C-alpha cells in the first residue's frame, strides 16, 4: 500500500509538514483531485517516492526525496507521473504544479518520469544521484507538450539543475521520441546541467543558484511562496525540516 494515497481529495484539505519513511510501496500518490501540499519529506521509499495519476491537478511546494543507497532495499523512481491508464488523453489531464523540489536519487534508478499523457509544471528543481535524471514517455505526453520550439504549457520545466550519470533518457520505447528531451530542457529558462555541490540536501552558501531564479507568476499563484532559489532548501540554517522530521542526518 502507498504511504499516503490522496483519493480524489480537494483543495479544501490542508496538507503541510508530512513525512513518509521507508514505505514498501509508493511514498505519496495523488489519485485525481486538487489537493495542495507543502513541506513533504519522502525518505528511503521502496517504490516510487511521489506519484500522481487520474487527473491530479494540485499544487506542491518544498519537497525532499531522499532515496536509500542501501543496495539490499528495493527502490524505484523519484517521481512517476501519469494521466489515466485507460485513456492517456482523458480530461482533466493530470498536471500538477510543483516548485522547490530536491531529489537525491539512487544509482540504477530514474529521477522524474512524466508519462501516459500527463502534463505538469516543474520549477526550481534539483535532481542528482540517479542513473537517469529525466525520462518522458508516451506519444500522448509528447503531443500534449507541443515541441521544444513551441511548448503548449501543458508540460514545462524551468530553473532546474540535473546532475545524474545520464541526465536525459532518449528513445527508450518501441518508437523513437518525436523530439529530444535534452532540447526540451535546454529550450526553457534557467535550466542547467551542473553539479549543485550539495551537502546532503543543502547547497553551499556561495551557490550561484540561490538567487535570481524566480517562479513564473503566470503559472505559480499565491499558494506558492515567492522565492528565487533552486531546490527544496536555501540553506541548512534556514531549513524547514528541523524539529519535526526524522532520518535526516
PyMOL commands that set and color helices and strands:
alter all, ss='L'
color gray80, all
select helices_A, chain A and resi 139-145+181-186
alter helices_A, ss='H'
color red, helices_A
select strands_A, chain A and resi 4-7+14-21+28-31+36-43+50-53+59-66+79-81+97-104+110-114+120-128+132-134+146-147+150-151+155-158+161-163+166-168+192-193
alter strands_A, ss='S'
color yellow, strands_A
deselect
rebuild
show_as cartoon
